[in-house]
Amino acid sequence: FSVRWWKCTPPSSSLRLSTVARKDLGALYTPSAMTDFAVAWAIRSASDSALDPGCGDAAFLVSAGARLKKLGARNIGERIHGVDINEDAVATAGKMLAQIGIGQPRILSGNFFAIGAPDSLFGTHPKVDALVGNPPYVRYQLFREENRALGLRAAARAGVMLPKLSSSWAPYLVHATTFLREGGRLAMVLPGELLHVGYATAVRSFLLQNFTDLTVISFEDKVFP
């Protein structure tokens, strides 16, 4: 387990949401410096596939597509997977990928917590080689009861029991790992709570038990407003 420090500039986004809508959805869109960095590490070969389970306006998926292109991949759209609860975000994601020449990516509009198994999302490609993204961050006060229950059940299926006071990112991250192939890589943007809040202890233990290496890159300056 190691921690590194890094500087980054704040993000901009092509998908415009009100402050209230962003807070409700936990939407924080990620700057390309971070998405490119994460994806370059997570995607290692032209045969890799990638999933962003909260893809928003496709910042990570655009970086993933560009990375696969650089590696000489074919049928890149079949290797790019995304999920988002916001239908407008899904539409924007498709347009953003089309702009870099990637057609027919597998992007689903829906609640990721409600997707119980990888084969229900991918069909003949049940798991991915790279799990990337910025999970929605909704504090427990705004984490709606029905969605919270779905999230806690999804985490429990993976063997992690989280308290009701958990923010949304924690069950999201745990559930997402069940879509990753053995030997795959995870590169995600997470809140500082990972390192210091009580409920994150179970998440840290889960990651340390299920991954060979765990590196946390922390920041000297704020990345998000």
N, C-alpha and C positions, 0 to 999 in steps of 0.2 A: 504494500500500500504506500503510495507516495503522493505528495502535493506539490504542484508547481504554480508559479504566479505569472500572469500574462496581462498585457494591456490591450484594449480593443475600443474602437469607436462605436458610438450608439447606432442603432439600426434605422433604416428607412423601410417603407413597405409600399407595395403597389395596391394592397387591399386596405381600403379605408373603413374603419369601424369607429363608432362613437366610444368615448371613454367608458360609458356604462356597459356597452356591448362587449368591449374587450374584457372588462372585469368579470362579467357574467360567464364568458367563455374561457377565461384564463389565457387570452390571446396576447402573446408577446412575440413579435416577429423578429427574426434573427438576422444580424448583419452578415454579409457574404464572407467577410474575413473569418468568421467563426464557422459558417457552414462548409466553406471550402477546406478549412483546416481539419474539421472533424471527418468529413467525407474522404479526404485524401488518405487518412489513416485507416478508416473503416473498410473501404473498398480496395481490395488488393489486386484483383485480376479481372479480365474482360468477361469471365464467366460468372462473376458475382451478381447477386440480386440484393436490392435494398428496400427497406420499409421505413417510412416515417408515419407513425400511428396518429399523429396530430398535425397533418402536413400544412395547414394554413394556406398561405399563398405560394407554397412549393419552394421556399428558399432552399431547404435541404435537398429536395428532389431535383431541382435545377442543378445544384452542385453535383449531385450523384450522376445525373445524366451527362454532364460535362466530363466528369471523371471517367465514366465508362467509355465515352467517345474517345478520350485521350488514350485509353488502354486498348482501343480497337475493337470494342464489343459490337456485336450485331444484335438486331431485334431489341434495342435498348428499352423500348416501351414495355416489353414483356418482363423486364428486370426491375422496373420501377413500380413500387407499390406505395399507396398512401391512403389514409383515412382521415376524415374530418367531419365533425358534427354540423359544421356550417356549410350549407349548400352553395352559398356565394363563394366561399373559400375554395371549394372543390372545383367550381367553374373557373375561377381565376387560376388555380393550379394547372388545369389542363391547358389554358391559354399560355401560361408562362413556359410550360414545357414545349408547346408547339412552336414558340418563338425561337427555341434553340434546336428545332428540327427533330423533336421527339414526339411521335404521334402515338395515340392509343395507350397511354400509361394506365395502369390498373389502380384507379383512385375511386374509393368508395365513400359515399356520403352516408354517415351514420354514427352511432355512438360506439366507440371502440370498446368500452366496457361490455357492451352487449354481444360482442363477437366472441364466442366461447372457445373456438378452436381454430388453429391456422388453416386447416383444410376448408373451413367454411368461407374463408377469405380468398385463398389462393388456388383452390382446386387441386390441380396436378402438381403445384409447387407449394407444398405445405409450409415450408420454413425458408427464411432468408439468410444470407451471409452477413449482411450488415444492417444493424438497427440504428437509425440516426434520428435526430429531431430535438424539439424543444417542447416537452409535455406541457399541457395546459396547467397553469398555476392558479388554482382557486382556493383561497383560505377556507377553513372549515365552516366559518360563519356563513359563507355564500355557496358552499358546496351542497347543493340541493339534496334533500333527503333521499329521493328515488335514485338519483345518480350516485350519491354516496354509497347507498346500499349495493348497487351494481358494482361499484369500484371495490368495495371491501370484500364482496364475494369473489370477484375476479382474483384479487390478491390471495385470498384464502385458498383458492384452487391451486395456486402456485406454492402453497405452503407457508405464506406469510400472513400472520394475524395482526391487523392494524387496528388501532383504536378509532372511535368515531371522530376524534378531534384531528385526524390526519387531513392535510391538504391534498388536493387532487393529484398532484404530481407523483405521490408515493405509490398508490395502487396502480396508476397508469404505467409507471416504470416497471413495476413487478410483473404486471400482466403482459407488457410488451416483450419481456424476455422470453416468454413462452413461444414466441414467433421466430426465435433465433436458432439457427442450426448449431449443433455442437461444433466447436471450432470457430464460430462466427465472432464478430466484433460489435461492440456497442459504443456509440459516441453520442452522448446527449448533453444538452444544456440543462442544468438543474439548479435550484435555488440553494443558497448557503445553508438552509435548514438541513441539508443532507449531513452536514458535519456537526450540528450542535443541538437539534431538538430531540426530545425523548423518543417520539414515535419513529424517527429515522433510524434508531438503533437496529430495529428489525430489518430495515431496508439494507443498511450497511452489512449486517451479518449475512443476509441473503446473497448480496453481491459477492462478498468475500468467499462464500461457500460454493458459488456457482461459476466464478470466473477465475482464470489462472492469474491474471494481473488486474489491478485496479489502480488507476492514476487519476487524481483529482487536480484539475488545473483551475486555480482560483484567480481572482482579478484584483488589481490594485485600484482600478477606477470602475465606476458604474457602467454597465453595458446597456441597461434598460432604464427608461425614465422612472 
